[in-house]
C-alpha cells in the first residue's frame, strides 16, 4: 500500500491521476466485491502539512509522510528545497473498530503557556499534533500520531461517529457528529471532558466544520438541515434553508466568509452564513431536475465538498463517479475540470492538499487516489477580499467607508 506515481495523460478540462495509495481491493460495484468494512471514509492532512491520515478500511489507519514543500507523498519525493531528506516514518494504527471519521488537532506547547498543568496526564504539549478517530460503534479514540499510541477513549455517542473536527485556534476543543442526532464538544485540555451537547438536529448528523477563527461551527445532516452554531456561547445562530434532501458535507471557506454544502439533492450550495443567503448553486445534473427528483433517491447525490486553500475553487464528488472542480472567481456554472473514479469503485470523500495542487479522493475499495487540481493564481483583488473578510462579516461591511459598487464583490455575490 505504498504510494506510487501514475503516468496518466493530462488533457484540458480533465483532472489527471497524479498518485495514489492503493489497497488492491475491488470496489463494491465489481464482482466479486470486497467484504463490507474496507471503505476509505476519510482522509485528512495534518495542520502543519507534514502527514496524511488515511483510513484504508478494516480498522486500519495509516499516517503517511507528506512532503509539504513538493506537495506530494514522501515515496514520490522526500527531499526538502535544499535537497535534505525529510525524516518522517509511516505509522500504522489498528484502531480496534471500523473507522468512520478522522481529525488532526494541534495545541499550544506547554512552554508557551502561562501556567503549568500539574494534573495533565495523557497528552504531551511538547508535541504539536494529536489524532482522533471516530468509530461505527459510537466511540472516539485519541492517538499520538508520532508513535501510534492510544491516549484516550471517549464514549458518549450511541451511534456511528460521522464527523470529527478540532477547533483551529489551538484550544484542542474537539467537536463530533453522530447518527444519534447530536453534536458534542470535548475538551482535550480537561482530559477529554465532554462539556456540551448540541441537540437541534434530532436526526443523523453527517458532517461538521469549524470556522477558521473557531467562533462558529457548521453542522449538516438529514432532513435538509444545515445549522450554524455560535461556539463562544454554544447557541444555535442560524439555519441555512434551501436543500431538498439530506446534506452530507459542509465546509468553511479559508476566509470564513462562506459555507459550502453538498447534498443528496444533486447540488452544492455556497452560502453567506452571516445572512443565510445563497451565493452560488452548482448543479451536478443538467438540465437541473425538479424538486421531486432531488428530494428522492437518485444517482447524482453529492457526497463531499471542500474549498481549495486559496478559496478560489471548490471540489466535489458525486455518485455518478466524477470529481468536479468549480471556479468561484468566474460566473461559470459549469465544472472547469473533472476526474473519473475507477470503474466500479465509488468515491466517498475528498480533501485538498495543503498547497492546493492536488485533491485526494477516498474510494469504496479503501484506496486513496490523488487528482491534479486546475492551476489558478489568485488575483491581488481576491487576496485583498480574503483579508477583509477574515476580519469583517457581511452585515458589517456596510459600516465601512467603501464604494457601494464594491460590496457585491466583497460578499461574493455576482452582479
C-alpha positions as CSV (number, residue, x, y, z in Angstrom):
1,X,0.0,0.0,0.0
2,X,2.9,2.3,-0.7
3,X,2.3,5.4,-2.7
4,X,3.2,5.2,-6.3
5,X,3.3,7.6,-9.2
6,X,0.8,7.2,-12.0
7,X,1.6,8.5,-15.5
8,X,-1.8,9.3,-16.9
9,X,-2.0,11.8,-19.8
10,X,-3.1,15.3,-19.0
11,X,-5.9,16.8,-21.0
12,X,-7.6,20.1,-21.0
13,X,-10.6,20.0,-18.6
14,X,-9.5,16.6,-17.2
15,X,-8.2,16.1,-13.7
16,X,-5.4,13.6,-14.2
17,X,-4.4,11.0,-11.6
18,X,-1.0,12.0,-10.2
19,X,-0.5,9.5,-7.4
20,X,-2.2,7.1,-5.1
21,X,-2.3,4.8,-2.1
22,X,-3.8,1.6,-3.3
23,X,-5.2,-1.3,-1.3
24,X,-5.5,-3.7,-4.3
25,X,-9.1,-4.5,-3.3
26,X,-12.1,-4.1,-5.6
27,X,-14.9,-1.7,-5.1
28,X,-18.4,-2.9,-4.1
29,X,-19.5,-2.4,-7.7
30,X,-17.1,-5.0,-9.0
31,X,-17.5,-8.8,-8.9
32,X,-16.6,-10.4,-6.6
33,X,-16.9,-7.3,-4.3
34,X,-14.7,-6.9,-1.2
35,X,-16.4,-7.7,2.2
36,X,-18.0,-4.7,3.9
37,X,-15.8,-2.6,6.1
38,X,-13.0,-1.9,3.7
39,X,-14.1,1.6,2.6
40,X,-12.0,4.8,2.9
41,X,-14.5,7.0,4.6
42,X,-12.0,9.7,5.5
43,X,-8.5,11.1,4.8
44,X,-7.2,14.3,6.4
45,X,-4.0,16.3,6.2
46,X,-2.2,17.5,9.4
47,X,-2.4,21.2,10.1
48,X,1.3,21.5,9.5
49,X,1.1,19.7,6.2
50,X,3.6,17.0,7.3
51,X,1.3,14.0,7.4
52,X,-1.7,12.5,5.8
53,X,-4.0,10.2,7.9
54,X,-5.6,7.6,5.6
55,X,-8.4,5.3,6.8
56,X,-7.9,2.4,4.5
57,X,-10.6,0.1,5.9
58,X,-10.9,-2.8,8.2
59,X,-10.0,-0.8,11.3
60,X,-6.7,0.4,9.9
61,X,-5.4,4.0,9.8
62,X,-2.0,4.8,8.2
63,X,-0.2,8.0,8.8
64,X,1.7,8.7,5.6
65,X,4.5,11.3,5.5
66,X,3.7,14.1,3.1
67,X,6.3,16.4,1.5
68,X,4.8,19.8,2.3
69,X,7.4,21.5,0.1
70,X,6.8,19.5,-3.0
71,X,3.1,18.8,-2.5
72,X,3.5,15.0,-2.8
73,X,4.0,11.8,-0.9
74,X,7.4,11.1,0.5
75,X,7.5,8.0,-1.7
76,X,7.5,10.3,-4.7
77,X,10.0,12.9,-3.4
78,X,11.4,13.0,0.2
79,X,13.8,15.9,-0.3
80,X,13.2,19.5,1.0
81,X,14.0,22.5,-1.1
82,X,17.7,22.3,0.0
83,X,18.0,18.7,-1.1
84,X,18.0,17.4,2.5
85,X,15.9,14.2,3.1
86,X,12.9,14.6,5.3
87,X,12.9,12.3,8.2
88,X,9.4,11.0,8.9
89,X,8.2,7.4,9.1
90,X,5.0,5.8,8.2
91,X,2.8,4.9,11.2
92,X,0.3,2.0,11.2
93,X,-2.5,2.1,13.6
94,X,-5.0,-0.7,14.3
95,X,-7.9,1.5,15.6
96,X,-9.7,-1.5,17.1
97,X,-13.1,-0.7,15.4
98,X,-14.2,0.3,11.9
99,X,-13.2,3.9,11.3
100,X,-15.9,6.4,10.1
101,X,-14.2,9.7,10.7
102,X,-10.8,11.3,11.4
103,X,-9.4,14.6,12.6
104,X,-6.0,16.1,13.4
105,X,-5.7,18.5,16.3
106,X,-3.0,20.9,17.3
107,X,-2.4,22.8,20.6
108,X,-0.1,25.3,22.2
109,X,3.1,23.7,23.5
110,X,3.5,23.7,27.3
111,X,6.5,26.0,27.2
112,X,4.3,28.7,25.6
113,X,1.6,28.5,28.2
114,X,1.5,30.9,31.1
115,X,0.9,28.2,33.7
116,X,1.7,24.5,34.3
117,X,-1.0,21.8,34.2
118,X,0.0,19.7,37.2
119,X,-2.9,17.4,36.6
120,X,-2.0,16.7,33.0
121,X,-1.5,13.0,32.4
122,X,-2.5,11.9,28.9
123,X,-1.1,14.5,26.4
124,X,2.4,15.8,25.9
125,X,2.2,19.5,25.0
126,X,5.7,19.5,23.6
127,X,4.2,17.6,20.6
128,X,2.2,19.6,18.1
129,X,-0.3,17.1,16.9
130,X,-2.9,14.6,18.1
131,X,-5.2,12.4,16.0
132,X,-8.8,11.5,16.7
133,X,-10.7,8.6,15.1
134,X,-14.5,8.2,15.2
135,X,-15.9,4.7,15.0
136,X,-19.0,2.8,13.9
137,X,-19.8,1.8,17.5
138,X,-20.1,5.5,18.6
139,X,-16.6,5.6,20.3
140,X,-13.9,8.2,19.7
141,X,-10.3,7.3,20.2
142,X,-7.4,9.8,20.5
143,X,-3.9,8.9,19.4
144,X,-0.3,10.1,19.5
145,X,0.4,10.4,15.7
146,X,4.2,10.3,16.4
147,X,4.1,6.8,17.9
148,X,0.6,5.4,17.1
149,X,-0.1,5.0,20.9
150,X,-3.7,5.2,22.1
151,X,-4.1,8.0,24.6
152,X,-7.8,8.3,25.4
153,X,-11.2,6.9,24.6
154,X,-14.4,8.9,24.6
155,X,-17.7,7.1,24.9
156,X,-20.8,9.2,24.9
157,X,-22.3,8.7,21.4
158,X,-24.8,5.9,20.9
159,X,-24.4,5.5,17.1
160,X,-21.7,5.9,14.5
161,X,-19.5,9.0,14.7
162,X,-19.8,10.5,11.2
163,X,-17.7,13.6,11.7
164,X,-14.8,15.0,13.8
165,X,-13.2,18.4,13.8
166,X,-10.8,20.2,16.1
167,X,-11.1,23.9,16.7
168,X,-8.4,25.6,14.6
169,X,-7.4,28.0,17.4
170,X,-5.2,25.6,19.3
171,X,-7.7,25.2,22.1
172,X,-8.0,21.4,21.5
173,X,-11.8,21.5,21.5
174,X,-13.0,18.5,19.6
175,X,-16.4,18.5,18.0
176,X,-18.1,15.3,17.0
177,X,-21.2,14.5,14.9
178,X,-23.1,11.3,15.1
179,X,-26.1,9.4,13.6
180,X,-27.6,9.7,17.1
181,X,-28.6,13.2,16.1
182,X,-26.2,15.1,18.4
183,X,-23.1,17.2,18.1
184,X,-20.8,17.0,21.1
185,X,-17.9,19.2,22.2
186,X,-15.0,17.7,24.1
187,X,-12.1,19.5,25.9
188,X,-8.8,17.7,25.4
189,X,-7.3,20.2,27.8
190,X,-9.5,18.8,30.5
191,X,-8.6,15.1,29.9
192,X,-11.2,14.7,27.2
193,X,-14.2,16.0,29.2
194,X,-17.4,16.2,27.2
195,X,-18.8,19.6,28.2
196,X,-21.5,20.5,25.7
197,X,-24.1,18.6,23.7
198,X,-25.9,20.4,20.8
199,X,-29.3,18.7,20.1
200,X,-31.0,20.7,17.5
201,X,-30.7,18.1,14.7
202,X,-32.8,15.3,16.2
203,X,-31.8,13.2,13.1
204,X,-28.5,11.8,11.9
205,X,-25.7,14.4,11.6
206,X,-23.4,13.8,8.6
207,X,-20.7,16.4,8.7
208,X,-19.4,19.4,10.7
209,X,-16.7,22.1,10.2
210,X,-15.2,24.9,12.3
211,X,-14.8,28.4,11.0
212,X,-11.2,29.5,10.7
213,X,-11.4,31.8,13.8
214,X,-13.1,29.0,15.8
215,X,-16.1,31.1,16.7
216,X,-18.6,29.2,14.6
217,X,-19.4,25.6,13.8
218,X,-21.5,24.4,10.9
219,X,-23.2,21.0,11.1
220,X,-25.2,19.3,8.4
221,X,-27.4,16.2,8.3
222,X,-30.6,14.5,7.4
223,X,-33.9,16.3,6.8
224,X,-32.2,19.1,4.8
225,X,-30.6,20.6,7.9
226,X,-27.7,22.9,7.9
227,X,-27.1,24.7,11.2
228,X,-24.6,27.4,12.2
229,X,-23.6,27.5,15.9
230,X,-22.1,30.2,18.0
231,X,-19.2,28.4,19.6
232,X,-18.5,31.1,22.1
233,X,-21.9,30.8,23.8
234,X,-22.7,27.4,22.3
235,X,-26.1,28.5,20.9
236,X,-27.8,28.0,17.6
237,X,-27.1,31.0,15.5
238,X,-28.8,30.4,12.1
239,X,-30.4,27.8,9.9
240,X,-29.4,27.6,6.2
241,X,-32.5,26.6,4.4
242,X,-32.6,25.6,0.7
243,X,-31.6,22.0,0.2
244,X,-34.3,19.4,-0.7
245,X,-32.6,16.3,0.6
246,X,-30.1,15.1,3.2
247,X,-26.9,17.2,3.4
248,X,-23.8,15.0,3.5
249,X,-20.9,17.5,3.7
250,X,-20.1,21.1,4.8
251,X,-17.0,23.3,4.9
252,X,-16.0,26.9,5.5
253,X,-14.0,29.0,3.1
254,X,-10.4,29.9,4.1
255,X,-11.5,33.4,5.0
256,X,-14.5,32.2,6.9
257,X,-17.0,34.2,4.8
258,X,-18.7,31.3,3.1
259,X,-20.0,27.9,3.8
260,X,-20.4,25.2,1.1
261,X,-22.7,22.3,1.5
262,X,-23.2,19.1,-0.6
263,X,-26.5,17.3,-0.7
264,X,-28.3,14.2,-2.0
265,X,-30.4,16.7,-4.0
266,X,-27.7,16.7,-6.6
267,X,-26.4,20.2,-5.7
268,X,-23.6,22.1,-4.0
269,X,-24.8,25.4,-2.4
270,X,-22.4,28.1,-1.4
271,X,-23.8,30.3,1.4
272,X,-23.2,33.6,3.1
273,X,-23.7,32.2,6.5
274,X,-24.0,35.6,8.2
275,X,-27.1,36.4,6.2
276,X,-28.3,32.9,5.2
277,X,-28.3,33.9,1.5
278,X,-27.3,31.5,-1.3
279,X,-24.3,32.9,-3.1
280,X,-23.8,30.1,-5.7
281,X,-25.6,26.9,-6.7
282,X,-23.7,24.2,-8.6
283,X,-25.8,21.5,-10.2
284,X,-24.4,18.0,-10.9
285,X,-27.2,17.2,-13.3
286,X,-28.1,19.1,-16.5
287,X,-30.7,20.2,-17.1
288,X,-31.4,20.7,-13.3
289,X,-34.0,18.2,-12.2
290,X,-37.3,19.0,-10.4
291,X,-37.8,19.1,-6.7
292,X,-39.5,15.6,-6.7
293,X,-36.4,14.1,-8.2
294,X,-34.0,16.0,-6.0
295,X,-35.9,15.0,-2.8
296,X,-35.9,11.3,-3.5
297,X,-33.3,8.6,-4.1
298,X,-31.2,9.3,-7.2
299,X,-27.9,8.5,-8.8
300,X,-26.3,12.0,-8.6
301,X,-26.1,12.5,-4.8
302,X,-23.1,14.8,-3.9
303,X,-21.1,13.0,-1.3
304,X,-18.5,15.6,-0.3
305,X,-17.3,19.2,-1.0
306,X,-14.1,21.1,0.0
307,X,-12.6,24.5,-0.6
308,X,-9.1,25.0,-2.0
309,X,-6.6,26.7,0.3
310,X,-6.8,29.8,-1.9
311,X,-10.5,30.0,-1.7
312,X,-10.8,30.2,-5.5
313,X,-12.1,26.7,-6.1
314,X,-14.4,24.0,-4.8
315,X,-14.0,20.3,-5.4
316,X,-17.0,17.9,-5.1
317,X,-17.5,14.2,-5.6
318,X,-20.8,12.7,-6.8
319,X,-22.5,9.3,-7.1
320,X,-22.1,9.5,-10.8
321,X,-18.4,8.7,-10.3
322,X,-17.0,12.1,-11.1
323,X,-14.8,14.6,-9.2
324,X,-15.6,18.1,-10.2
325,X,-13.8,21.4,-9.8
326,X,-15.7,24.7,-9.7
327,X,-14.3,28.2,-10.1
328,X,-15.6,30.7,-7.6
329,X,-13.9,33.6,-9.3
330,X,-15.9,33.4,-12.5
331,X,-19.6,33.4,-13.4
332,X,-19.5,29.9,-14.9
333,X,-21.9,27.4,-13.6
334,X,-20.1,24.5,-15.2
335,X,-17.3,22.5,-13.8
336,X,-13.9,23.7,-15.0
337,X,-12.3,20.2,-14.7
338,X,-13.4,16.7,-14.0
339,X,-11.8,13.4,-12.8
340,X,-13.3,9.9,-13.1
341,X,-13.4,7.2,-10.5
342,X,-12.1,3.8,-11.4
343,X,-14.8,1.5,-12.8
344,X,-16.9,0.0,-10.0
345,X,-15.2,2.0,-7.2
346,X,-17.4,4.7,-5.7
347,X,-15.9,8.0,-4.4
348,X,-16.6,8.6,-0.7
349,X,-14.6,11.6,0.5
350,X,-12.3,14.3,-0.9
351,X,-9.8,16.8,0.5
352,X,-7.4,19.4,-1.0
353,X,-3.7,19.0,-0.3
354,X,-2.2,21.8,1.9
355,X,-0.8,23.7,-1.1
356,X,-3.9,23.1,-3.2
357,X,-2.3,21.5,-6.2
358,X,-4.0,18.1,-5.7
359,X,-7.1,16.6,-4.3
360,X,-7.1,13.2,-2.5
361,X,-10.2,11.1,-3.0
362,X,-11.1,8.1,-0.8
363,X,-12.9,5.2,-2.5
364,X,-15.1,2.3,-1.6
365,X,-12.1,-0.1,-2.2
366,X,-10.2,1.7,0.6
367,X,-7.8,3.2,-2.0
368,X,-6.8,6.9,-1.9
369,X,-6.3,8.5,-5.3
370,X,-4.7,11.9,-5.9
371,X,-6.0,14.0,-8.8
372,X,-4.4,17.2,-10.1
373,X,-6.4,20.4,-9.4
374,X,-6.7,23.1,-12.0
375,X,-3.9,25.7,-11.9
376,X,-5.2,29.0,-10.6
377,X,-3.2,32.0,-9.5
378,X,-5.3,34.2,-7.1
379,X,-5.6,37.8,-8.2
380,X,-4.5,40.6,-5.9
381,X,-8.1,41.7,-5.7
382,X,-9.2,38.3,-4.4
383,X,-6.4,38.2,-1.9
384,X,-7.5,41.6,-0.7
385,X,-11.1,40.4,-0.4
386,X,-10.0,37.5,1.7
387,X,-8.0,39.7,4.0
388,X,-11.0,42.0,4.5
389,X,-13.5,39.1,5.0
390,X,-11.3,37.4,7.6
391,X,-11.9,40.4,9.8
392,X,-15.4,41.7,8.7
393,X,-18.7,39.9,8.4
394,X,-21.2,40.6,5.6
395,X,-23.6,42.8,7.7
396,X,-20.7,44.9,9.0
397,X,-19.3,45.7,5.5
398,X,-21.9,48.5,5.1
399,X,-20.3,50.2,8.1
400,X,-17.0,50.7,6.3
401,X,-16.3,53.7,4.1
402,X,-16.4,51.7,0.9
403,X,-17.8,52.4,-2.6
404,X,-21.3,50.7,-2.8
405,X,-20.2,49.0,-6.0
406,X,-17.5,47.1,-4.1
407,X,-19.9,45.5,-1.7
408,X,-21.2,42.7,-4.0
409,X,-17.6,41.6,-4.7
410,X,-16.7,41.5,-1.0
411,X,-19.8,39.4,-0.3
412,X,-19.1,37.1,-3.2
413,X,-22.3,38.0,-4.9
414,X,-22.3,38.2,-8.7
415,X,-23.6,41.5,-10.1
